[in-house]
Amino acid sequence: MSTFDNAMRQLDLAAEKIGLDRVVVEKLKKPNNIFEFDVKIDSDSGEKKSFRGYRVQFNKARGPYKGGIRFHPQVDLDEVKALAFWMAIKTAVVNIPMGGGKGGVCVDSKNLSKNEIEKISREWVRQMKDNIGPKKDVPAPDVNTTPEIMAWMSDEYSKVTGDFSGACFTGKPVSFGGIEGREEATGQGGFYVLKEVVKKFFLDPQETRIIVHGFGNVGYNFANLASEAGYKIVGIADSSGAIFCEKGINPKEAMFVKKEKGSVVFLGGCEKIGASAILEKDCDILVPAALENIIDENLAKKIKSKIVLELANGPTTPNADKVLLDRDICVVPDVLANAGGVTVSYFEWLQNISGQKWTKDMVIEKLEPIMRGAFLDVWEEHLIRKTDLRTASFILAVQRIAQAEKRF
């Protein structure tokens, strides 16, 4: 099944559970707008290059479209549609007044110069300028897009529209209208969810072993917060491989080695294994924090953790979900666990449109109750409906979206 088919299957499961009218379901399956276009630039060598650009605006019933832009060679319309749908669900789960969107460019940015990446970023904005804006669609960073790229995009939007509020893009550098705490937000939000889920399973943090698969911004910040709180990080994987150490790994040391030598596998005193093999190692909590569809049906049969806490978008396929459910492994879904990022993006948007400046302490103070409240709402729904946490999350979100749709 395609990534979008997987997302629609998740919607069907939730809709069936609550008996949602099929007319409403079919409406929720259709994006409001799909944009496909060529992003053309002059390369540093003078050669003309063209890349495929996308933006899917899925649902705005609850507020402006919200969602990242990714630069990756595997970006396609199917993936962007799925991610846009998940964003609509995610903003509804944490109950912030935003909709769902997603964008991207099919490009291997690692093979481009900084100048070429800037040209792609600005051209994407020129292509989309009439269809984005603070009250329409508010993009953010995603895979391979950085605060600097968001600054370029925000600057270009200001130039072509005359809107200098900075509220069209979030995830910007703090010096360019960004918000304190955004870099850590997704990992921070995941950590708040972790604290709640261990209570439900009566786990002692000091004895809880965690494996983090994916060691970018999200995986690192989550691992670091968990380690500082006393949880034991026993495994870490990046794109080049993985390390495992039953005695525990210091995330700061692992990140230092990754920056110095290119991968965590060069950290001494650890067992070196494949990035996928780490997923089968024994632990209490497995945290997929890389790309989608990492956990398929076959891998789900081999996972040894009690809990899967999803910090990546769509890391578990529907068939894998069923296997994990049958094995009594709890999956805390992405639309809940990684929603800290979009929540703080919402804070940045509020900061920009109001002309205010929030401190990091203000951000953290406001983020924790939202993440904690969302988890407890989903947990209550799961108990009432006697279903898994993903289906409970979708039920909660779909009900909120369907209620908002009645206004249109």
BAVEX-475721 format. One record per residue (C-alpha): residue number from 1; z, x, y. Coordinates in pm, whole numbers, padded with zeros to 5 digits, always signed. Example, Ala and Ser with C-alpha at 12.3 -4.5 7.8 and 13.67 -1.06 7.14 Angstrom:
BEGIN
<n->1 w->+00780 u->+01230 v->-00450>
<n->2 w->+00714 u->+01367 v->-00106>
This chain:
BEGIN
<n->1 w->+00000 u->+00000 v->+00000>
<n->2 w->-00066 u->+00112 v->+00356>
<n->3 w->+00220 u->+00179 v->+00595>
<n->4 w->+00143 u->-00144 v->+00781>
<n->5 w->+00128 u->-00341 v->+00455>
<n->6 w->+00471 u->-00203 v->+00371>
<n->7 w->+00603 u->-00322 v->+00707>
<n->8 w->+00456 u->-00670 v->+00658>
<n->9 w->+00611 u->-00689 v->+00312>
<n->10 w->+00949 u->-00621 v->+00470>
<n->11 w->+00886 u->-00905 v->+00714>
<n->12 w->+00787 u->-01141 v->+00432>
<n->13 w->+01108 u->-01067 v->+00239>
<n->14 w->+01322 u->-01149 v->+00541>
<n->15 w->+01121 u->-01459 v->+00633>
<n->16 w->+01140 u->-01591 v->+00277>
<n->17 w->+01516 u->-01539 v->+00270>
<n->18 w->+01570 u->-01765 v->+00573>
<n->19 w->+01282 u->-02004 v->+00509>
<n->20 w->+01101 u->-01916 v->+00830>
<n->21 w->+00801 u->-02134 v->+00908>
<n->22 w->+00479 u->-01964 v->+00789>
<n->23 w->+00307 u->-02033 v->+01121>
<n->24 w->+00579 u->-01833 v->+01293>
<n->25 w->+00556 u->-01559 v->+01031>
<n->26 w->+00181 u->-01524 v->+01075>
<n->27 w->+00223 u->-01505 v->+01452>
<n->28 w->+00481 u->-01228 v->+01411>
<n->29 w->+00235 u->-01032 v->+01195>
<n->30 w->-00027 u->-01004 v->+01467>
<n->31 w->-00001 u->-00742 v->+01743>
<n->32 w->-00048 u->-00880 v->+02093>
<n->33 w->-00286 u->-00598 v->+02189>
<n->34 w->-00459 u->-00306 v->+02017>
<n->35 w->-00618 u->-00025 v->+02217>
<n->36 w->-00841 u->+00243 v->+02061>
<n->37 w->-01018 u->+00498 v->+02278>
<n->38 w->-01152 u->+00851 v->+02293>
<n->39 w->-00943 u->+01115 v->+02466>
<n->40 w->-01200 u->+01364 v->+02594>
<n->41 w->-01111 u->+01701 v->+02746>
<n->42 w->-01268 u->+02034 v->+02833>
<n->43 w->-01104 u->+02296 v->+02610>
<n->44 w->-00999 u->+02637 v->+02738>
<n->45 w->-01319 u->+02780 v->+02595>
<n->46 w->-01526 u->+02531 v->+02793>
<n->47 w->-01615 u->+02329 v->+02482>
<n->48 w->-01600 u->+01951 v->+02508>
<n->49 w->-01343 u->+01804 v->+02267>
<n->50 w->-01268 u->+01445 v->+02178>
<n->51 w->-00966 u->+01299 v->+02001>
<n->52 w->-00890 u->+00941 v->+01897>
<n->53 w->-00618 u->+00773 v->+02101>
<n->54 w->-00420 u->+00460 v->+02022>
<n->55 w->-00170 u->+00215 v->+02166>
<n->56 w->-00051 u->-00096 v->+01987>
<n->57 w->+00153 u->-00351 v->+02179>
<n->58 w->+00308 u->-00560 v->+01907>
<n->59 w->+00547 u->-00810 v->+02059>
<n->60 w->+00687 u->-00865 v->+02410>
<n->61 w->+00883 u->-01186 v->+02355>
<n->62 w->+01210 u->-01009 v->+02431>
<n->63 w->+01091 u->-00774 v->+02706>
<n->64 w->+00837 u->-00499 v->+02794>
<n->65 w->+00675 u->-00316 v->+02505>
<n->66 w->+00873 u->-00004 v->+02412>
<n->67 w->+00779 u->+00278 v->+02180>
<n->68 w->+00680 u->+00640 v->+02148>
<n->69 w->+00355 u->+00832 v->+02157>
<n->70 w->+00295 u->+01083 v->+01879>
<n->71 w->+00047 u->+01373 v->+01861>
<n->72 w->-00029 u->+01433 v->+01493>
<n->73 w->-00339 u->+01488 v->+01277>
<n->74 w->-00246 u->+01194 v->+01053>
<n->75 w->-00218 u->+00938 v->+01332>
<n->76 w->-00433 u->+00634 v->+01264>
<n->77 w->-00436 u->+00267 v->+01358>
<n->78 w->-00256 u->+00155 v->+01042>
<n->79 w->+00037 u->+00387 v->+01110>
<n->80 w->+00058 u->+00299 v->+01480>
<n->81 w->+00056 u->-00075 v->+01403>
<n->82 w->+00342 u->-00034 v->+01156>
<n->83 w->+00546 u->+00178 v->+01395>
<n->84 w->+00488 u->-00071 v->+01677>
<n->85 w->+00610 u->-00355 v->+01456>
<n->86 w->+00919 u->-00160 v->+01353>
<n->87 w->+00994 u->-00095 v->+01721>
<n->88 w->+00990 u->-00468 v->+01789>
<n->89 w->+01236 u->-00515 v->+01503>
<n->90 w->+01449 u->-00219 v->+01613>
<n->91 w->+01497 u->-00333 v->+01973>
<n->92 w->+01593 u->-00677 v->+01844>
<n->93 w->+01843 u->-00534 v->+01592>
<n->94 w->+02035 u->-00352 v->+01868>
<n->95 w->+01973 u->-00651 v->+02096>
<n->96 w->+01828 u->-00472 v->+02397>
<n->97 w->+01574 u->-00666 v->+02609>
<n->98 w->+01262 u->-00476 v->+02507>
<n->99 w->+00967 u->-00544 v->+02279>
<n->100 w->+00780 u->-00317 v->+02041>
<n->101 w->+00488 u->-00080 v->+02088>
<n->102 w->+00362 u->+00255 v->+01967>
<n->103 w->+00091 u->+00501 v->+02057>
<n->104 w->-00060 u->+00828 v->+01955>
<n->105 w->-00342 u->+01075 v->+01948>
<n->106 w->-00499 u->+01204 v->+01628>
<n->107 w->-00470 u->+01575 v->+01702>
<n->108 w->-00318 u->+01891 v->+01556>
<n->109 w->-00142 u->+02000 v->+01873>
<n->110 w->-00023 u->+02322 v->+01709>
<n->111 w->-00379 u->+02452 v->+01736>
<n->112 w->-00409 u->+02375 v->+02106>
<n->113 w->-00294 u->+02559 v->+02415>
<n->114 w->-00033 u->+02416 v->+02649>
<n->115 w->-00308 u->+02355 v->+02903>
<n->116 w->-00514 u->+02156 v->+02650>
<n->117 w->-00212 u->+01949 v->+02548>
<n->118 w->-00147 u->+01867 v->+02912>
<n->119 w->-00508 u->+01756 v->+02955>
<n->120 w->-00479 u->+01526 v->+02650>
<n->121 w->-00153 u->+01382 v->+02783>
<n->122 w->-00296 u->+01303 v->+03126>
<n->123 w->-00620 u->+01162 v->+02986>
<n->124 w->-00423 u->+00929 v->+02754>
<n->125 w->-00252 u->+00790 v->+03065>
<n->126 w->-00580 u->+00747 v->+03252>
<n->127 w->-00717 u->+00548 v->+02958>
<n->128 w->-00408 u->+00324 v->+02945>
<n->129 w->-00310 u->+00301 v->+03313>
<n->130 w->-00395 u->-00069 v->+03352>
<n->131 w->-00202 u->-00172 v->+03041>
<n->132 w->+00126 u->+00018 v->+03080>
<n->133 w->+00394 u->+00002 v->+03348>
<n->134 w->+00768 u->-00053 v->+03402>
<n->135 w->+00740 u->-00428 v->+03343>
<n->136 w->+00454 u->-00411 v->+03089>
<n->137 w->+00484 u->-00121 v->+02846>
<n->138 w->+00720 u->+00176 v->+02860>
<n->139 w->+00614 u->+00465 v->+02632>
<n->140 w->+00841 u->+00747 v->+02515>
<n->141 w->+00821 u->+01073 v->+02316>
<n->142 w->+00774 u->+01076 v->+01941>
<n->143 w->+00647 u->+01329 v->+01685>
<n->144 w->+00515 u->+01643 v->+01860>
<n->145 w->+00559 u->+01498 v->+02208>
<n->146 w->+00823 u->+01649 v->+02433>
<n->147 w->+01008 u->+01577 v->+02758>
<n->148 w->+00755 u->+01803 v->+02930>
<n->149 w->+00469 u->+01589 v->+02797>
<n->150 w->+00648 u->+01278 v->+02923>
<n->151 w->+00676 u->+01446 v->+03265>
<n->152 w->+00301 u->+01511 v->+03269>
<n->153 w->+00233 u->+01151 v->+03168>
<n->154 w->+00475 u->+01010 v->+03424>
<n->155 w->+00324 u->+01229 v->+03694>
<n->156 w->-00028 u->+01117 v->+03604>
<n->157 w->+00077 u->+00752 v->+03605>
<n->158 w->+00224 u->+00797 v->+03954>
<n->159 w->-00097 u->+00956 v->+04078>
<n->160 w->-00331 u->+00687 v->+03945>
<n->161 w->-00114 u->+00384 v->+04026>
<n->162 w->+00103 u->+00483 v->+04321>
<n->163 w->+00419 u->+00382 v->+04131>
<n->164 w->+00669 u->+00666 v->+04180>
<n->165 w->+00972 u->+00496 v->+04024>
<n->166 w->+00939 u->+00702 v->+03705>
<n->167 w->+01022 u->+00388 v->+03505>
<n->168 w->+00695 u->+00374 v->+03310>
<n->169 w->+00788 u->+00661 v->+03077>
<n->170 w->+01120 u->+00754 v->+02921>
<n->171 w->+01229 u->+01072 v->+02746>
<n->172 w->+01147 u->+01272 v->+03060>
<n->173 w->+01331 u->+01593 v->+03157>
<n->174 w->+01654 u->+01519 v->+03344>
<n->175 w->+01510 u->+01701 v->+03646>
<n->176 w->+01213 u->+01461 v->+03640>
<n->177 w->+01405 u->+01134 v->+03627>
<n->178 w->+01518 u->+01158 v->+03266>
<n->179 w->+01864 u->+01066 v->+03146>
<n->180 w->+02148 u->+01284 v->+03025>
<n->181 w->+02198 u->+01262 v->+02648>
<n->182 w->+01846 u->+01147 v->+02555>
<n->183 w->+01772 u->+01454 v->+02343>
<n->184 w->+02072 u->+01386 v->+02120>
<n->185 w->+02045 u->+01005 v->+02134>
<n->186 w->+01882 u->+00928 v->+01797>
<n->187 w->+02107 u->+01166 v->+01607>
<n->188 w->+02409 u->+01046 v->+01808>
<n->189 w->+02333 u->+00683 v->+01730>
<n->190 w->+02288 u->+00768 v->+01362>
<n->191 w->+02625 u->+00941 v->+01366>
<n->192 w->+02793 u->+00629 v->+01507>
<n->193 w->+02637 u->+00427 v->+01223>
<n->194 w->+02755 u->+00691 v->+00975>
<n->195 w->+03114 u->+00647 v->+01096>
<n->196 w->+03094 u->+00274 v->+01030>
<n->197 w->+02925 u->+00290 v->+00691>
<n->198 w->+03177 u->+00538 v->+00546>
<n->199 w->+03453 u->+00293 v->+00635>
<n->200 w->+03280 u->+00021 v->+00434>
<n->201 w->+03254 u->+00251 v->+00132>
<n->202 w->+03604 u->+00398 v->+00175>
<n->203 w->+03470 u->+00754 v->+00194>
<n->204 w->+03679 u->+01041 v->+00329>
<n->205 w->+03466 u->+01233 v->+00582>
<n->206 w->+03621 u->+01563 v->+00473>
<n->207 w->+03496 u->+01504 v->+00118>
<n->208 w->+03160 u->+01344 v->+00204>
<n->209 w->+02858 u->+01562 v->+00121>
<n->210 w->+02541 u->+01506 v->+00324>
<n->211 w->+02183 u->+01626 v->+00276>
<n->212 w->+01953 u->+01612 v->+00580>
<n->213 w->+01580 u->+01608 v->+00504>
<n->214 w->+01403 u->+01698 v->+00828>
<n->215 w->+01554 u->+01942 v->+01075>
<n->216 w->+01389 u->+01867 v->+01405>
<n->217 w->+01568 u->+01725 v->+01704>
<n->218 w->+01701 u->+01417 v->+01522>
<n->219 w->+01808 u->+01585 v->+01199>
<n->220 w->+01972 u->+01876 v->+01376>
<n->221 w->+02172 u->+01671 v->+01625>
<n->222 w->+02292 u->+01434 v->+01353>
<n->223 w->+02388 u->+01721 v->+01121>
<n->224 w->+02569 u->+01903 v->+01398>
<n->225 w->+02772 u->+01598 v->+01503>
<n->226 w->+02858 u->+01519 v->+01140>
<n->227 w->+02959 u->+01879 v->+01070>
<n->228 w->+03181 u->+01894 v->+01378>
<n->229 w->+03348 u->+01570 v->+01261>
<n->230 w->+03435 u->+01728 v->+00927>
<n->231 w->+03153 u->+01602 v->+00704>
<n->232 w->+03007 u->+01865 v->+00471>
<n->233 w->+02636 u->+01935 v->+00520>
<n->234 w->+02533 u->+02067 v->+00176>
<n->235 w->+02154 u->+02056 v->+00213>
<n->236 w->+01894 u->+02092 v->+00488>
<n->237 w->+01514 u->+02073 v->+00464>
<n->238 w->+01239 u->+02151 v->+00712>
<n->239 w->+00861 u->+02155 v->+00670>
<n->240 w->+00868 u->+02499 v->+00502>
<n->241 w->+01137 u->+02438 v->+00241>
<n->242 w->+01503 u->+02360 v->+00190>
<n->243 w->+01844 u->+02516 v->+00134>
<n->244 w->+02140 u->+02387 v->-00065>
<n->245 w->+02498 u->+02510 v->-00058>
<n->246 w->+02785 u->+02319 v->-00218>
<n->247 w->+03036 u->+02498 v->+00009>
<n->248 w->+02862 u->+02361 v->+00317>
<n->249 w->+02611 u->+02475 v->+00579>
<n->250 w->+02672 u->+02528 v->+00949>
<n->251 w->+02386 u->+02341 v->+01125>
<n->252 w->+02407 u->+02565 v->+01432>
<n->253 w->+02355 u->+02875 v->+01217>
<n->254 w->+02070 u->+02704 v->+01030>
<n->255 w->+01897 u->+02613 v->+01358>
<n->256 w->+01941 u->+02966 v->+01491>
<n->257 w->+01769 u->+03105 v->+01179>
<n->258 w->+01494 u->+02841 v->+01203>
<n->259 w->+01420 u->+02938 v->+01564>
<n->260 w->+01433 u->+03310 v->+01489>
<n->261 w->+01241 u->+03317 v->+01159>
<n->262 w->+01056 u->+02986 v->+01144>
<n->263 w->+01250 u->+02804 v->+00874>
<n->264 w->+01600 u->+02731 v->+00747>
<n->265 w->+01505 u->+02888 v->+00411>
<n->266 w->+01589 u->+03229 v->+00557>
<n->267 w->+01957 u->+03141 v->+00597>
<n->268 w->+02158 u->+03361 v->+00365>
<n->269 w->+02407 u->+03246 v->+00102>
<n->270 w->+02216 u->+02931 v->+00006>
<n->271 w->+02001 u->+02818 v->-00285>
<n->272 w->+01637 u->+02800 v->-00171>
<n->273 w->+01440 u->+02505 v->-00309>
<n->274 w->+01137 u->+02291 v->-00220>
<n->275 w->+01160 u->+02045 v->+00067>
<n->276 w->+01103 u->+01751 v->-00170>
<n->277 w->+01332 u->+01886 v->-00444>
<n->278 w->+01631 u->+01872 v->-00208>
<n->279 w->+01602 u->+01492 v->-00213>
<n->280 w->+01704 u->+01491 v->-00579>
<n->281 w->+02018 u->+01701 v->-00530>
<n->282 w->+02360 u->+01549 v->-00581>
<n->283 w->+02529 u->+01428 v->-00261>
<n->284 w->+02712 u->+01128 v->-00116>
<n->285 w->+02473 u->+01053 v->+00170>
<n->286 w->+02103 u->+01139 v->+00187>
<n->287 w->+01953 u->+01140 v->+00537>
<n->288 w->+01570 u->+01133 v->+00551>
<n->289 w->+01488 u->+01249 v->+00904>
<n->290 w->+01121 u->+01352 v->+00870>
<n->291 w->+00808 u->+01134 v->+00843>
<n->292 w->+00744 u->+00798 v->+00674>
<n->293 w->+00700 u->+00721 v->+00302>
<n->294 w->+00900 u->+01025 v->+00185>
<n->295 w->+01093 u->+00821 v->-00073>
<n->296 w->+00857 u->+00648 v->-00314>
<n->297 w->+00926 u->+00456 v->-00634>
<n->298 w->+00934 u->+00767 v->-00856>
<n->299 w->+01164 u->+00964 v->-00628>
<n->300 w->+01394 u->+00663 v->-00589>
<n->301 w->+01467 u->+00687 v->-00963>
<n->302 w->+01591 u->+01044 v->-00921>
<n->303 w->+01803 u->+01017 v->-00606>
<n->304 w->+02171 u->+01089 v->-00676>
<n->305 w->+02328 u->+00985 v->-00345>
<n->306 w->+02545 u->+00677 v->-00297>
<n->307 w->+02394 u->+00600 v->+00043>
<n->308 w->+02056 u->+00662 v->+00210>
<n->309 w->+02085 u->+00672 v->+00589>
<n->310 w->+01735 u->+00653 v->+00738>
<n->311 w->+01684 u->+00850 v->+01058>
<n->312 w->+01306 u->+00881 v->+01012>
<n->313 w->+01077 u->+00583 v->+01072>
<n->314 w->+00976 u->+00413 v->+00746>
<n->315 w->+01085 u->+00688 v->+00504>
<n->316 w->+01133 u->+00448 v->+00211>
<n->317 w->+00857 u->+00237 v->+00056>
<n->318 w->+00926 u->-00127 v->-00044>
<n->319 w->+00894 u->-00040 v->-00414>
<n->320 w->+01145 u->+00242 v->-00366>
<n->321 w->+01375 u->-00001 v->-00185>
<n->322 w->+01379 u->-00223 v->-00493>
<n->323 w->+01458 u->+00070 v->-00722>
<n->324 w->+01743 u->+00186 v->-00499>
<n->325 w->+01880 u->-00169 v->-00477>
<n->326 w->+01870 u->-00203 v->-00856>
<n->327 w->+02055 u->+00130 v->-00882>
<n->328 w->+02321 u->+00005 v->-00638>
<n->329 w->+02232 u->+00271 v->-00380>
<n->330 w->+02291 u->+00143 v->-00027>
<n->331 w->+02007 u->+00198 v->+00220>
<n->332 w->+02102 u->+00189 v->+00588>
<n->333 w->+01758 u->+00113 v->+00736>
<n->334 w->+01574 u->+00301 v->+01008>
<n->335 w->+01557 u->-00004 v->+01236>
<n->336 w->+01935 u->+00018 v->+01260>
<n->337 w->+02027 u->+00381 v->+01191>
<n->338 w->+01781 u->+00551 v->+01427>
<n->339 w->+01793 u->+00294 v->+01708>
<n->340 w->+02006 u->+00519 v->+01928>
<n->341 w->+01690 u->+00678 v->+02066>
<n->342 w->+01533 u->+00358 v->+02191>
<n->343 w->+01869 u->+00236 v->+02321>
<n->344 w->+01911 u->+00543 v->+02543>
<n->345 w->+01545 u->+00511 v->+02643>
<n->346 w->+01636 u->+00163 v->+02761>
<n->347 w->+01923 u->+00318 v->+02959>
<n->348 w->+01676 u->+00562 v->+03118>
<n->349 w->+01446 u->+00274 v->+03212>
<n->350 w->+01741 u->+00091 v->+03371>
<n->351 w->+01837 u->+00409 v->+03556>
<n->352 w->+01485 u->+00451 v->+03695>
<n->353 w->+01419 u->+00093 v->+03804>
<n->354 w->+01759 u->+00074 v->+03976>
<n->355 w->+01734 u->+00417 v->+04136>
<n->356 w->+02066 u->+00522 v->+03981>
<n->357 w->+02179 u->+00841 v->+03807>
<n->358 w->+02379 u->+00805 v->+03484>
<n->359 w->+02603 u->+01083 v->+03351>
<n->360 w->+02609 u->+01188 v->+02987>
<n->361 w->+02958 u->+01042 v->+02952>
<n->362 w->+02827 u->+00707 v->+03077>
<n->363 w->+02543 u->+00717 v->+02823>
<n->364 w->+02771 u->+00797 v->+02530>
<n->365 w->+03025 u->+00539 v->+02643>
<n->366 w->+02757 u->+00268 v->+02648>
<n->367 w->+02575 u->+00379 v->+02330>
<n->368 w->+02861 u->+00372 v->+02081>
<n->369 w->+02956 u->+00002 v->+02116>
<n->370 w->+02592 u->-00102 v->+02093>
<n->371 w->+02534 u->+00096 v->+01770>
<n->372 w->+02867 u->-00008 v->+01624>
<n->373 w->+02807 u->-00373 v->+01715>
<n->374 w->+02457 u->-00367 v->+01566>
<n->375 w->+02588 u->-00226 v->+01239>
<n->376 w->+02863 u->-00487 v->+01217>
<n->377 w->+02614 u->-00767 v->+01295>
<n->378 w->+02385 u->-00645 v->+01018>
<n->379 w->+02675 u->-00599 v->+00778>
<n->380 w->+02794 u->-00956 v->+00840>
<n->381 w->+02440 u->-01089 v->+00789>
<n->382 w->+02416 u->-00893 v->+00463>
<n->383 w->+02739 u->-01052 v->+00337>
<n->384 w->+02639 u->-01404 v->+00442>
<n->385 w->+02287 u->-01381 v->+00297>
<n->386 w->+02394 u->-01172 v->-00005>
<n->387 w->+02112 u->-00931 v->+00055>
<n->388 w->+02051 u->-00561 v->+00128>
<n->389 w->+02098 u->-00411 v->+00473>
<n->390 w->+01725 u->-00376 v->+00547>
<n->391 w->+01655 u->-00741 v->+00476>
<n->392 w->+01967 u->-00836 v->+00673>
<n->393 w->+01843 u->-00627 v->+00969>
<n->394 w->+01502 u->-00793 v->+00958>
<n->395 w->+01657 u->-01138 v->+00931>
<n->396 w->+01870 u->-01073 v->+01238>
<n->397 w->+01577 u->-00931 v->+01434>
<n->398 w->+01323 u->-01193 v->+01330>
<n->399 w->+01558 u->-01473 v->+01427>
<n->400 w->+01607 u->-01318 v->+01771>
<n->401 w->+01233 u->-01264 v->+01822>
<n->402 w->+01143 u->-01613 v->+01695>
<n->403 w->+01397 u->-01764 v->+01934>
<n->404 w->+01248 u->-01569 v->+02225>
<n->405 w->+00893 u->-01673 v->+02122>
<n->406 w->+00986 u->-02035 v->+02190>
<n->407 w->+00973 u->-01958 v->+02561>
<n->408 w->+00598 u->-01889 v->+02539>
